[in-house]
């Protein structure tokens, strides 16, 4: 853990919020109370910052300095808003391609997916603000720096993001080993959003219900599924293949 990724202490965190620092998440000691803690909580709510109540031992593992029960994790990137980005993509004349990650928490998988997204010309990665990986220095390192070159939209929920994408004219494709359609038979020569879920739980049922198409990658071995970053790479380059074959601009 890089100590420069964190700000600790109630007043220091409040000052960071007031200064407009990009904060990924704030860890707060479970039983923290008092007037200053209440003021901090009000600031957090007003700015829509993700928080997590944790035992003091968790905070002590991050820093041995006087954290006063509050540690803020800084984001390594500036998040984009999906509702602002989507019109910009259409106006730029590209054939949009977005990847939505539902519940992926492993930093290494996320970094690997981001790296492939950047190489494949994906226009944005969408993650939910809760129950998802944080875009810290470790994620950037794992992505080989790709996260500095591709917009990341952190939305309130994957469900809300998918609904917005559908309303904006995107074909939303869910990747699931339970699907009957081979991934190569779907049409990706339209504005496309690929949705991938965590390896253990998959895409959440409420998100699945909103998807337009469900595709799978054929499996011939004894193991029932691929690593999610590998599956993501296979799907992304099928999108690239189809668009190149149709003589479309990939990026």
C-alpha positions in Angstrom: 0.0 0.0 0.0 1.4 3.4 -1.0 0.9 5.9 1.8 0.5 8.7 -0.7 -2.8 7.1 -1.8 -4.4 8.0 1.6 -5.3 11.1 3.6 -5.9 10.5 7.3 -7.4 12.6 10.1 -10.8 14.2 10.3 -9.8 17.8 9.4 -7.3 16.7 6.7 -10.1 14.7 5.0 -12.5 17.6 5.3 -10.0 19.9 3.8 -9.4 17.4 0.9 -13.1 17.3 0.2 -13.3 21.1 0.2 -10.3 21.3 -2.1 -12.1 19.0 -4.6 -9.7 16.1 -4.4 -10.8 13.0 -6.2 -11.6 10.7 -3.3 -12.4 7.1 -4.1 -13.7 6.0 -0.7 -13.6 7.0 3.0 -13.1 4.5 5.7 -14.6 5.6 9.1 -14.3 3.8 12.4 -17.5 2.1 13.3 -18.1 3.9 16.6 -16.8 7.3 15.6 -18.9 10.2 17.0 -18.8 13.8 18.0 -19.5 17.2 16.4 -16.5 17.1 14.0 -17.4 13.6 12.9 -21.0 14.8 12.3 -19.7 17.7 10.2 -17.6 15.3 8.2 -20.6 13.0 7.6 -22.6 15.9 6.3 -19.8 16.8 3.9 -19.6 13.3 2.7 -23.3 13.0 2.0 -23.3 16.4 0.2 -20.6 15.3 -2.1 -21.8 11.7 -2.7 -18.6 10.1 -1.5 -18.6 6.3 -0.9 -18.0 5.5 2.8 -17.4 2.3 4.6 -17.6 1.8 8.4 -14.8 -0.5 9.6 -13.1 -1.7 12.8 -10.2 0.4 14.0 -7.9 -2.5 13.2 -8.6 -1.9 9.5 -7.5 1.7 9.8 -4.4 0.7 11.8 -3.4 -1.6 8.9 -3.4 1.4 6.5 -1.5 3.7 8.8 0.0 3.7 12.3 -0.2 7.5 12.5 -3.0 9.4 14.3 -5.9 8.8 11.8 -8.6 9.9 14.3 -10.8 7.2 13.0 -10.9 8.5 9.4 -8.9 7.5 6.4 -9.7 8.7 2.8 -8.5 6.7 -0.2 -7.6 8.9 -3.1 -8.5 7.9 -6.6 -5.7 7.6 -9.1 -8.0 8.9 -11.9 -10.6 11.5 -12.4 -14.0 9.9 -12.8 -16.2 10.8 -15.7 -20.0 11.0 -15.7 -21.7 8.6 -18.0 -24.6 11.0 -18.8 -22.1 13.6 -19.9 -19.8 11.2 -21.8 -22.4 9.4 -24.0 -23.5 12.5 -25.9 -19.8 13.5 -26.4 -19.1 10.1 -28.0 -22.0 10.4 -30.4 -21.0 14.0 -31.3 -17.4 12.9 -32.0 -18.6 10.5 -34.7 -17.2 7.3 -33.3 -19.2 4.1 -33.2 -19.4 3.8 -29.4 -18.1 0.8 -27.4 -18.5 0.7 -23.6 -17.6 -2.0 -21.1 -19.7 -2.3 -17.9 -18.2 -4.2 -15.0 -20.8 -5.4 -12.5 -19.4 -6.3 -9.1 -15.8 -7.0 -10.1 -13.6 -6.4 -7.0 -10.3 -8.0 -7.9 -7.7 -5.3 -8.7 -5.7 -7.6 -11.0 -8.6 -8.6 -13.1 -9.8 -5.0 -13.3 -6.3 -3.8 -14.3 -6.0 -6.5 -17.0 -9.5 -5.7 -18.4 -8.6 -2.0 -18.5 -5.4 -2.7 -20.4 -7.3 -4.7 -23.0 -10.0 -2.0 -23.2 -7.4 0.6 -24.0 -5.8 -1.6 -26.7 -9.2 -2.5 -28.2 -10.4 1.1 -28.5 -13.1 0.9 -25.8 -14.5 4.4 -25.2 -15.3 4.0 -21.5 -15.3 1.6 -18.6 -18.3 1.8 -16.2 -18.1 0.6 -12.6 -20.7 0.9 -9.8 -19.8 3.0 -6.7 -20.6 0.2 -4.3 -19.4 -3.4 -4.3 -16.7 -2.7 -7.0 -13.0 -2.3 -7.3 -11.4 1.0 -6.4 -9.2 2.8 -9.0 -6.1 3.2 -6.9 -2.4 3.1 -7.7 -2.4 -0.7 -7.7 -5.1 -0.8 -10.4 -3.3 1.7 -12.5 -0.1 -0.3 -12.2 -1.8 -3.5 -13.1 -3.3 -1.8 -16.1 0.2 -0.8 -17.3 -1.0 2.8 -17.2 -4.1 2.2 -19.4 -6.4 3.7 -16.8 -4.7 7.1 -17.4 -5.9 6.9 -21.1 -9.4 5.6 -20.9 -12.4 7.3 -19.2 -13.8 5.5 -16.1 -17.3 6.3 -15.1 -18.3 5.4 -11.6 -22.1 5.3 -11.4 -24.4 4.8 -8.5 -25.3 1.3 -9.8 -24.6 -1.0 -12.7 -28.4 -1.2 -13.2 -28.7 2.6 -13.6 -25.8 2.6 -16.0 -27.3 -0.1 -18.2 -30.7 1.6 -18.3 -29.0 4.9 -19.4 -27.0 3.0 -22.1 -30.2 1.4 -23.4 -32.0 4.8 -23.4 -29.1 6.2 -25.3 -29.4 3.7 -28.1 -26.8 1.1 -27.1 -27.2 -2.6 -27.6 -26.4 -4.1 -24.2 -24.8 -7.5 -24.4 -24.4 -9.7 -21.3 -21.6 -12.2 -21.2 -22.6 -15.3 -19.3 -21.6 -19.0 -19.5 -25.3 -19.8 -19.1 -26.3 -18.1 -22.4 -27.2 -20.2 -25.4 -25.9 -17.8 -28.1 -22.3 -18.1 -29.2 -20.5 -14.8 -28.8 -19.5 -14.7 -32.5 -23.1 -14.7 -33.7 -24.1 -11.5 -32.0 -23.9 -8.2 -34.0 -21.5 -5.7 -32.5 -21.5 -3.3 -35.5 -23.9 -1.0 -33.6 -23.3 1.1 -30.5 -22.4 -1.7 -28.0 -22.1 -2.1 -24.3 -20.6 -5.3 -23.0 -21.6 -6.3 -19.5 -19.3 -8.6 -17.4 -19.9 -9.8 -13.9 -17.8 -11.2 -11.1 -16.4 -14.7 -11.5 -18.2 -16.0 -8.4 -21.6 -14.4 -8.7 -21.8 -13.3 -12.3 -24.0 -10.4 -13.5 -26.7 -9.5 -11.0 -30.2 -10.6 -11.9 -31.6 -7.1 -12.1 -28.9 -6.1 -14.6 -29.4 -9.3 -16.6 -33.1 -8.5 -17.0 -32.2 -5.2 -18.7 -29.7 -6.7 -21.2 -30.7 -7.1 -24.9 -28.6 -10.1 -25.8 -26.9 -12.9 -23.8 -23.8 -14.5 -25.2 -21.3 -17.2 -24.1 -17.9 -18.4 -25.0 -17.8 -22.2 -25.9 -16.1 -24.3 -23.2 -14.6 -27.7 -23.9 -12.6 -28.5 -20.8 -13.5 -29.6 -17.3 -13.4 -26.1 -15.8 -16.7 -24.3 -16.2 -15.6 -20.7 -16.8 -12.8 -18.5 -17.9 -11.1 -15.8 -15.9 -13.2 -12.7 -16.3 -10.3 -10.7 -17.8 -9.6 -13.4 -20.4 -13.3 -13.6 -21.3 -13.4 -9.8 -21.6 -10.5 -9.9 -24.0 -12.1 -12.5 -26.2 -15.3 -10.5 -26.4 -13.7 -7.2 -27.0 -11.6 -8.4 -29.9 -14.7 -10.0 -31.5 -16.2 -6.6 -31.5 -13.0 -5.2 -33.1 -13.0 -8.1 -35.7 -16.6 -7.5 -36.7 -16.1 -3.8 -37.1 -12.9 -4.1 -39.0 -14.5 -6.7 -41.3 -17.4 -4.2 -41.9 -14.8 -1.5 -42.7 -15.9 0.5 -39.7 -13.7 2.8 -37.6 -12.7 1.0 -34.5 -11.7 4.1 -32.7 
